[in-house]
Amino acid sequence: MASSRFQFFDRGRGIEWRLVSANNRELGRAARSYPLLPDTVAAVDALRAEADAAVHWLEQDESGRWRWKASLRGEVVAAASRDYLRRAECEAALGLFRDAARTATAQPVVHRFLPAVGTPARAQELLDTARRRVRVQS
């Protein structure tokens, strides 16, 4: 049976994580990126181990939309993946994140998201560069 899991990805500005449910809906994501995969995995491990000690809160922006955030030891570590129109929806989404974060699995595999490029040759160049980075970091 599928379960919630942490996924790791790189969009060109460092390694980030996100928590997805068993049906692949994103429940929350890292509040920051990390330079290397081991740093990101350590952040996820800390979140799982200290989930009960995390401080959670809701924020409403000037347009009236709601978002949640979570912190550990005074550092913001997680945030909502999207805005919510209603406070109750935001609270429910936070509850799903909190429950899933305690038991979610994490496989340290990085998914790469390359920026949009104009030509197939440029896309291949960026892909080759990303592959070289992985070899250097390993």
C-alpha positions in Angstrom: 0.0 0.0 0.0 1.3 3.5 -0.9 2.1 5.9 1.9 3.1 9.5 2.3 6.7 10.2 1.3 9.3 12.9 1.1 10.7 13.7 -2.3 13.9 15.5 -3.1 14.3 17.8 -6.1 16.6 20.3 -7.7 15.3 23.2 -9.7 18.7 24.8 -10.1 18.9 26.7 -6.8 19.8 23.9 -4.4 18.1 20.7 -3.2 14.6 21.0 -1.8 12.1 18.5 -0.4 8.4 18.2 -0.5 6.0 15.9 1.3 3.4 14.1 -0.9 0.5 12.0 0.2 -0.3 8.4 -1.0 -2.3 9.9 -3.9 0.6 12.1 -4.9 -0.9 15.4 -3.7 1.7 17.8 -2.3 1.1 18.4 1.4 3.9 20.8 2.1 7.5 21.7 1.1 10.8 23.0 2.5 10.9 26.6 3.5 14.4 26.8 2.0 16.8 24.9 -0.3 20.0 23.2 0.8 23.4 23.0 -0.9 23.7 19.2 -0.9 21.4 16.2 -0.6 22.8 15.0 2.8 21.9 18.4 4.2 18.4 18.1 2.9 18.0 14.5 4.1 19.2 15.7 7.6 16.5 18.4 7.6 13.8 15.9 6.8 15.1 13.5 9.4 15.0 16.3 12.0 11.4 17.2 11.0 10.3 13.6 11.3 12.1 13.1 14.6 10.8 16.3 16.2 7.4 16.6 14.5 5.7 16.9 17.9 8.0 19.8 19.0 7.4 21.8 15.8 5.6 25.1 16.1 2.9 25.7 13.5 1.0 28.8 12.6 -1.3 30.3 10.0 -0.8 33.6 8.1 -3.2 35.6 6.1 -1.8 37.8 3.3 -3.2 41.2 2.2 -5.5 39.5 -0.4 -7.1 37.4 2.3 -5.5 34.1 1.4 -4.2 31.7 4.0 -0.9 29.8 4.3 0.7 27.7 7.1 4.3 27.5 8.2 6.2 25.3 10.6 9.4 25.9 12.6 11.9 23.8 14.6 14.2 25.4 17.2 13.2 28.9 15.9 13.9 28.2 12.2 11.1 28.0 9.6 11.5 24.6 8.0 8.2 23.9 6.2 5.5 25.8 4.4 2.2 25.3 2.6 2.5 24.3 -1.0 -0.2 26.7 -2.0 -2.6 29.4 -0.7 -6.1 28.7 0.7 -9.2 30.8 0.4 -10.5 29.7 3.7 -8.9 29.4 7.1 -10.6 26.1 7.8 -9.1 24.7 4.6 -5.6 25.9 5.6 -6.0 24.3 9.1 -7.1 21.0 7.5 -4.1 21.0 5.2 -1.8 21.7 8.1 -3.3 18.8 9.9 -2.7 16.5 7.0 0.9 17.6 6.8 1.5 17.1 10.5 0.1 13.6 10.5 2.0 12.6 7.3 5.3 14.1 8.3 5.6 11.8 11.4 5.4 8.6 9.4 6.4 9.5 5.8 9.2 7.6 4.1 12.2 9.3 2.4 14.2 7.8 -0.4 17.2 10.1 -1.1 16.9 10.3 -4.8 17.0 13.8 -6.4 14.6 14.7 -9.2 16.0 17.3 -11.5 13.8 20.0 -13.0 15.6 21.9 -15.8 14.6 25.4 -16.7 12.8 26.0 -20.0 15.2 26.1 -22.9 14.9 27.2 -26.5 16.5 24.3 -28.3 17.1 20.6 -27.9 20.8 21.2 -28.0 20.6 23.7 -25.1 18.4 21.2 -23.2 21.1 18.5 -23.7 23.8 20.9 -22.5 21.9 21.6 -19.3 21.2 18.0 -18.7 24.9 17.1 -19.1 25.9 19.9 -16.7 23.4 18.5 -14.1 24.8 15.0 -14.5 28.3 16.3 -13.9 27.2 18.0 -10.7 25.7 14.8 -9.4 29.0 12.9 -10.0 31.0 15.6 -8.2 28.7 15.7 -5.2 28.6 11.9 -4.8 
